[in-house]
């Protein structure tokens, strides 16, 4: 299990996951600068570190790299939850406490996940936002 991402690593990975396409340091920098003052070299170092840690792969394009996530945010979250659960001295009690913290919406999502894993039923379709038809697959 990889260690949890640091605050700036998470901010960078969040963008890479959301955009779901190869990105440059410059693109990430410009988006981060909307929220904070940050140097190009700082973002470049963070993205290089993420590459060294195996979170992203990179390909040369001209004089720059394009970075792509190796796995999804969902897989990262699942690995963190699994690691935390595995470290508990009482996994059943940890699960009970975790479930007790969940909102009704989260418990419904958990029930949907159980149905999918057990092969019972596909999850219900998410309600459409804005009423403008269905969206295609993410790119």
C-alpha positions in Angstrom: 0.0 0.0 0.0 1.5 3.3 -1.0 1.6 6.0 1.7 -1.2 8.6 1.8 -0.6 11.6 -0.5 0.5 14.8 1.1 -1.6 17.9 0.8 0.1 19.3 -2.4 0.4 15.8 -3.9 -3.3 15.3 -3.4 -4.1 18.7 -5.0 -2.1 17.7 -8.1 -3.5 14.2 -8.3 -7.1 15.6 -7.9 -6.6 17.6 -11.0 -5.1 14.7 -12.9 -7.9 12.4 -11.9 -10.6 15.0 -12.6 -9.2 15.9 -16.0 -8.7 12.2 -16.9 -6.2 12.9 -19.7 -2.5 13.5 -20.0 -1.5 16.8 -18.5 1.5 19.1 -18.3 3.1 20.8 -15.4 2.1 24.1 -16.8 -1.6 23.1 -16.9 -1.6 21.9 -13.3 0.4 25.0 -12.3 -2.1 27.4 -13.9 -5.1 25.7 -12.2 -3.3 25.6 -8.8 -2.5 29.3 -9.1 -6.2 30.1 -9.0 -6.1 29.0 -5.3 -2.6 29.8 -4.2 0.7 31.3 -5.1 3.0 28.5 -6.2 6.1 28.2 -8.3 6.5 26.2 -11.5 9.5 24.4 -10.1 7.4 23.3 -7.0 4.7 21.8 -9.2 7.3 20.2 -11.4 9.1 18.6 -8.4 5.8 17.3 -7.0 4.8 15.7 -10.3 8.3 14.2 -10.7 8.0 12.8 -7.1 4.5 11.4 -8.0 6.2 9.7 -11.0 9.0 8.3 -8.9 6.4 6.9 -6.4 4.4 5.3 -9.2 1.3 7.4 -9.0 1.7 8.8 -12.5 3.4 7.7 -15.8 4.8 10.3 -18.1 5.6 10.6 -21.8 7.8 13.2 -23.5 6.0 15.5 -25.8 8.3 18.1 -27.3 10.2 19.7 -24.5 7.7 18.8 -21.8 6.3 15.7 -20.1 2.6 14.7 -20.2 1.5 13.0 -17.0 -1.3 10.4 -16.7 -2.7 8.8 -13.5 -1.7 5.1 -13.1 -4.9 4.3 -11.2 -8.2 6.0 -10.2 -9.1 8.0 -7.2 -11.5 5.3 -6.2 -8.7 2.7 -6.2 -6.6 5.0 -4.1 -9.4 5.6 -1.6 -10.1 1.9 -1.4 -6.5 1.1 -0.7 -6.4 3.6 2.1 -9.6 2.2 3.6 -8.2 -1.4 3.3 -4.9 -0.4 4.9 -6.7 1.3 7.8 -9.0 -1.6 8.4 -6.1 -4.1 8.2 -4.2 -2.2 10.9 -7.1 -2.4 13.4 -6.7 -4.8 16.3 -10.5 -5.4 16.1 -11.6 -5.1 12.4 -15.3 -5.8 13.2 -15.4 -3.0 15.8 -13.6 -0.7 13.3 -16.2 -1.4 10.7 -19.1 -0.8 13.1 -17.6 2.5 14.1 -17.0 3.4 10.4 -20.5 2.5 9.4 -21.8 4.6 12.3 -20.1 7.6 10.9 -21.7 7.3 7.5 -24.5 9.5 6.3 -27.7 7.8 4.9 -26.4 8.5 1.4 -23.1 6.8 2.1 -24.9 3.8 3.6 -27.0 3.6 0.4 -23.9 3.7 -1.7 -22.4 0.9 0.5 -25.6 -1.2 -0.1 -25.3 -0.5 -3.8 -21.6 -1.7 -3.7 -22.6 -4.9 -1.9 -25.2 -5.6 -4.5 -22.6 -5.1 -7.3 -20.0 -7.3 -5.6 -22.6 -10.0 -4.9 -23.8 -9.8 -8.5 -27.4 -9.3 -7.4 -28.4 -6.1 -9.2 -26.8 -3.3 -11.1 -26.8 0.0 -9.1 -29.7 2.3 -9.8 -29.1 5.0 -12.3 -27.9 8.3 -10.9 -30.4 11.1 -11.2 -29.7 13.5 -14.1 -28.5 16.9 -13.2 -29.9 19.9 -15.1 -32.3 17.8 -17.2 -30.2 17.9 -20.3 -30.1 14.3 -21.3 -27.4 11.8 -20.4 -23.7 12.3 -20.6 -21.4 10.0 -22.4 -18.5 8.2 -20.8 -15.8 10.2 -19.2 -12.7 10.9 -21.3 
